[in-house]
């Protein structure tokens, strides 16, 4: 019996039809130089002809012209038979000969840019449907199924390696052929998932949870380990990276990022983007431990660090302005793990570069907070899905809040309440944030009761809490929380409201002449 490896034919004929033309002329020219007969379609063939690379039109091979506005051109036995025939089965080769079908040994195809079309504003439903590729996936799947004899090529990044192997007279090894086939099936599955996602949003509504959840993300990098050294971990990226993306950031120094570094950097960056201005955010274990917005970045860094100097040690920092030399010198006074910023000046890199383990992540220009994709969390036996907490009016929620008490907050208190409210959105529940109008004074996070969070703030900040305002991420179930806040020195409170004891809580605030606003919106982080 003839083995599949011995039966493999050299590449004599190749079909090329691509939407992404990156590198295709050079690849096709290299194949043609090896004596490979090229078959192509439409725009790809026109490009090759312009560049002096001869290629036969598919219609010449099939004997049938392209029809139905281009919907049918490669769906023909003379194409698919040439791709799917096994070279180690005599009955297959006999069938090819009987029907005048020539084998096709390489298929280089990538698909219509459906996702780009689906994102275009104002494009009609029918116009998006026309961008659903039919022939391309069929060609790729056929080649991938028969990868033992046919090279399935979908990624321009693979052109040079494949060409080098063929030019060297070497066969493409079985392991590489399987890897190419795997890449094809991942590519076509992502393509189908994109179509299903778009059509699902049309049929089920854009805000509805999808009836079937598809998640596809390419590997960005493997990580040293997960939350603990015995856990393997990796970072995957979205296909389209938003501005100010950690995945797309440029690392200027320090050792490899860890799983925990990235979690904390994302938490810090999210709060920094929500606050805007010239802001410094220190995060430890996914919670802000120091936040300040000041006229200069050096002042913001120093002020934020002073909120909780103990927790600032080993923190991750996000900054909203370019790190200059002055800010770098302040940053260098304390050990931190990661600094995320839109840009670092050369002088700042020189100052911070002496710290060999410090990671500097340069994001590029920042943008206003944007809608994020859905959030997924694994539980035993399934997944939890939710839309991200990107309430579009978080900056205006305090301004639109209902005054619940006799005393209204003054202008300074209202500004401080807005600051505290934005920060509280990014604190693990039960969240309590004491704040002034340009800085946090104390943060109580992740406690089992709201009273415990208040107690934690009092323990950390003591007398510094006098004259501050407070934000709570969820309602107060009893008046004891308000009693403790006012005893600590708070003069105004913002909270969602909605407790069955709201009247009792409001009465406690009135008794102590504390202003209280109810937003009607909860930002709970479990």
N, C-alpha and C positions, 0 to 999 in steps of 0.2 A: 504494500500500500504506500502511496506517495504521501509524505508528510506535508502539512500546510506550509511550512517554511520553504521546502524545496519547490512547492508549486507556485510560490509567489512570482508574479511577472514583474519585470522592471517597469518603471513608469514610461509608458509609450504615448498615452493620451490623457489629457487633463481637462476637466471642465472648470471654468472660472467664471463666477458671476457674483459680484460683491457690491454692497451698498457703500461700505467703508473702503475707500480706494487707497488707504494708507499702505504704501510699500508694494502695491500690486503690480505696478509696471516693472519694477526691478525683479520681483519674483517670477513674473511671466517671462521676462526676457531671459532670465537664468534657465528656466525650464526649456524655452525654445532653443537656447544654445546647446542643450543636451539632446536635441532632436525630438523633443516631446511635441506631439501635435496638440494644439490648443483649440478648445471649443469654448465659445463664450456667447453672451447675450447682451442685447441693448446697449446701455451706457458703458458697461465694462468693455465690450468689444470695440465700441467707438473710441474709447480712450486708448486701448492697446493699438488700434490701427493708426491713430494720430501719432503715437510714440514709436511707430515702426515695428511693432511686434505683431506678426501675422496670427490671426485667429479665425477659425471657421464659425459662422453663425449656426446656432443650434438648429434653425430651420433647415439648413443644408443637410444636417445629419438625420433629422427625423423625416424630412420630406413633407412636413406639414408646417404651414406658416403660423407665426404667432397670431393668436386670436383672442376674442372677448376682452378687448382693451388691455391685452397683456396678461390676463389672468391665466391663460394656458399657453405655455411655450416649452417647458421642460417635462411636463407630465406625459411621457411617451415611452413605450417599451424600448425604443432604441437608445434612450437615455438611461432609464432605470434598469433595463435588462443589462446594459453594459456595466452598471455599477454593482448590481446585486449578484451577478453570476459568480459562483465559486469556481476558482480555477483548478481545484483538485477533484472536481466531479465531472467525469466525461459527459454525462447527460446534459450538464449545464453548458459546456463548451460546444457540444453538438447543437444545442438549441440556438446558441448565438450564431453559429455558422449557418444553420437552416434559415434563420430569419435575417441574415445580413446585418447582424449587430456587432459592432466593434467594442471590445472591453474598454472601460474607462478606469484608469488606475489611480487617479487623484481627483478629488473634488474640493475645490476651494470656494467656499460660499460664506458670506455673512448676510444678515437679513435686513429687510426694510426697517427703517428707523421708526418703529411703531411708537415707542415711548416718547420720542420727540414730538410726533404728531399728536399724541393724546394730550400733551401738555400745552399745545398751542391754543391760546385764547380765541374763542369765536369760531373754531373749526367745527363744522357741522358733523353730526353723528355719522352720516354716510361717508363723509370724507375721511374720517378716522378709520372706518371699516375698510376702506380701500388700502390702507397702510398695513393690513394684516397679510403677512407673507404666507403663501401656501406652497409654492414650488420650492422655495429655499429650504424650509424645514424638512420637506420630503427628501430632497437631495442629501441633506446632511445626515438625516437618520438612516437613509439607505447606505451611505458610505460608512457611517459609524458601525452599523450592523455588520458590514462586510469588511471591517478594518484589517482583517488578516491579509486581504488582497488589495484593498483600496485605502489610500491615505485620506482621511477626513480632516480638512484644514479649515478652521473657523476663525482663528486668532492671528492677526498680522504679526504678533510677536513670535510666532513659530516659523515664519517664512525662512529666515536666514538659516536656522538650524537644519530644516528639512532640505533646503537647497544645498547646503554644505555636505550633507550626507550623500545626496544623489550625485553631486559633482565629484565626490571622492570615490564613487563606485560602490559605496556601502549600502546595504539594505537598511531600511529603518527598522530597528529592533522591535521585537514583539512588545516589550514593556512600553516603548515610546508610542507604538500604535495604539495600545490600550489607553494610554494617557490622552492621546488625541481624541479617541472615541469618547472617553469620559468628559472631556472638555465640551464636545459637541452636545452630549445629552444634558449637561448642566446648562449650556447656552440655550438650547431649545426649551428646556423646562422653565427657565427664567422668562423666556419670551412668551410662552403660554401663560405663565403666572401674571405677567404684565397685562396681557389682554384680558384675562379673567378679572384682575383687579379693576381695570378700567370699566369693563362691562358690568361688573358687580356694583360699582359706584353708581352707574346709570340706572340699573334695574332696582337695586336695593336701597339706594340713597347714599350720598357721600358720608353721612354721619353714622350710618348703621355699621355694626360689627359685621365683618364679612362672614358669609355662611361657611366658607372654608378659608383657613389662614395659610398663606404662602409666605415664607421668609427665605429670601435668597440674598446672600451677601458674600462677596469674595474675600478671601483671607488677606488681611493687611500685614499682619506679622504674628509670629508666635511670641508669647511672653515667657519670662523666666519661670513663673509659676502663678497660681491663682491667689486667693486670699491667704493661703498657707502653702508652705513649700511642698507638701505632698500632693497638691492639686495642680494638674496641668491646666494651661490656659492659653488663649489666643485672642487676638483682636481682629474683627471683621469690619468691613467698611460698607457704607451705603454706596450704591452705584453713582448717585449724584450727590456730591458733597456740598453742604451749605457753606456760606461765608463763615469765617471764624470757627472752623472745624478743627477739633483736636486731632482727628484722624489724618487730616491734611496738613497739620502743622509741621514746621521745620524745627528739628531738634538741633540746638546750637552747641550743646555741651552736656556732660554728665553721662552716667551709665544708662543702661537700657531701662525704659519705663516698665513699671510693674502694673499688675492688675489693679491694685489698690491706688496707685498713683493716678491712673486714668479715671477711676471712679471719683476721687477727690477733685481732680482737675475739672471734670465735667460739672460737678456740684458748684465749685467756685466760679467757673466761667458763667454758668447759668445765672447766678445771682449778680455778678458783675454786669452782665448785659442788661438785666432788668433795671439796675440802678442807674447805669450810664454815668455821665460826668467823669471826673477824675477820681476813680474809685480803686481801693485795694480791698480784697476779700481774702481772709485767711480761713482755710478749711481744714478740719481734722476729723477723720472718721466720718466723712460725708456731711458734717455739720459746720456751719460758719462759727468760728470762735473769735473773729475780729473783723469788723467792717467799718470803713470810713470813706467819706467823700470830701476832699479838701481842695484848695486852690492849686496845690502842686502835688505831684506824685510822691515825692519824698515825704511830704507832710502826711499824705494819706496812708502811706506804708507805716510810718512811725505811729500815727494815731490808731490805726487798726491793730497793730501789734500790742499796744498798751491796754487794749480791752482785756486780754487774757494772756499775759506774757508766758505763763507756764505752758498753756496749750499751743501757743505760737511756735514753740520749739518742735521742729520736725513737721511743720504744716506744709500744705500746698497752697500757693498764692495765685490768684488771678488778678490782673491789672488791666485797666481800660485805656491806658495811655502809654506812649513810648517810654521805655525805661532809659533814662539818661544817667549820667555819671552820679549825680547827686542821689537819685533814687537807688542806684545800684549800691552805693556806699552804705545807705541805711539798710537795704536788704541784706547786705553782707555781714551785718552785725549779729545775726541770729542764724542758727542752722535751720534750713528748710529743705524740703525734698525736691519741689518742682516750682518753677515760676512760669506762669503763662501770661503772655503780653502780646499786643499787636506788633511791637517791634522793639528791638534792643539796639541802642546806639553802639558803635564800635568801642567807645570808651566804657560803656556798661558791660559789654562782653569781656573786655580786658579785666575789669574789676572783679566780675563774678566768675570768670574763667579759672581763677586760681583754686576755686572750690571744685575739686575733681569729680565729686559725686552729685553735684547740683545739676539738675536737668533744666535747661532753658527751652521753652517751647514758643516759637514765634508764629503767630497766627496770621499775620497780614491785617489789612483793614478790617475793623469791626463793623457790624451792622446792627440795626435794631433787632430785638428778639423776634425770631420767626417761628411759625408753626412747626412743631416737630412731628415726626411720625409716631405711630402708636407705640405704647410701652408694653413689653411682654415680661411676664415673670413665670418661672417654672414652678409648678407644684407637682406632687406625686400623681402621675396619671394624666397630666394635662398642662395647659397653659392658661394663665390669666391675661386678658387683653384689656387695655383701656386707652382712650385718647390721652395725649399728654396734657398736663395742666398748663395750658398756655392761654388762660383767660385773657382775651385781648385788651381788657381795660383795667389790668391790675394797678396801673399807675393812677387811674381815676376812681378806683373803688372807694377810697377814703373820701374824696370830694363828693361822691354821690351817696355816701352813707347816711342813714337816718340818725338824727340826734335823738337819743333816748333819755337823756338826763336834763335837769333844769339848767345846768350850766353848760354852755357850748365851749369847745376848745378855742383858744385864741389863735392867731395866725401862726405863731411859732410852734405851738402845740400841734396844730393841724399839719404843718410841714413835718414835724417829728413823727406824727402818727403815720403819715404816708411812708416815711422811710422805714419805720418799724414794721409796717404791714408788708412791704415788699420783701424785707428780710425774712419775716416769719413764714412766708410762702416756701422758703428754701430750707427750713429747719424741720428736723424729724419731730413728729408729734410724741408727746404733748409739747407744743412749742410755746414758749414765752420769750418775748424779746423786749428788753428795756432799751430805750433809744433816746438820743437827742436828734436834732434835725439833720445832722451831717455825719453821725457816727452811732454805732451800737455801743451800749454800755455793758450789757450782760445778756447772755443767751442761756436759756434753759431748754434742753433738747432731750428727746427720747426717753422721757420718764413715764412711769406707769400711771401717774396722776398729774393733773395740772398744778396741784398744790406742791408736789415735789419739784416741779420745774421752777416754780417761784422760789422755793427754798434754796434751790441750787444757785439761782441768780443772787439771792441775798448773801449766800455763803461766799460767792466769788467777788462780788462788787461792794457789798456793805453800804457805807455812807455815800458812795458814788451814785446810788440810785435815786437820791433825793432830787426832785425837780425833773425827773425823766417822764416819758410816756411809755405805754406798754401796748404791744400787739399780741393777741392770742389767736392761734390758727383755727381754733374751734370754740364753741360756746362754753361758758362757765356753767357746770351743772348745779353748783351751789354758790352761795354768796361768800363762802370762806376764801375763795380765790381772790375776789375783789378786796376783802378785808386785809389779806396779806399783801396785796399789791400796794394799797394805799399806806399801810403801815411801813412799807419799804421806802415810800417817798414818791410814788407815781402820782401825777396830777391829771392824766387823761388816759383813756383806754379805748382801743378799737378791737372789735371782735365780730364774728359773724352773727351772733344771736341765734335764736331758734330753740332754746331750752324751754322745757315746761316751767322752769323757774326763772324765766327772764325777768318777770316783775320783781321777784325777790332780789335778783342780782342788781337790777337798776336801782331799786330802793337803797341798797347798800352803797352804791355810788353816790346817790343824792345825799344820803346822810353825811357823807364825808366830802361833799362838794367837789367830786371828781367828775370830769366830763366823760361821756361814753358815747361812742358811735357804733352803730350796728350796720355792717356791710351787706348782710344777706348772702354773702359768698364765703364758702369754706375752702381753705387751701391746706388740706390735711395730707401729710406724708407719712404713711404707715411704716 
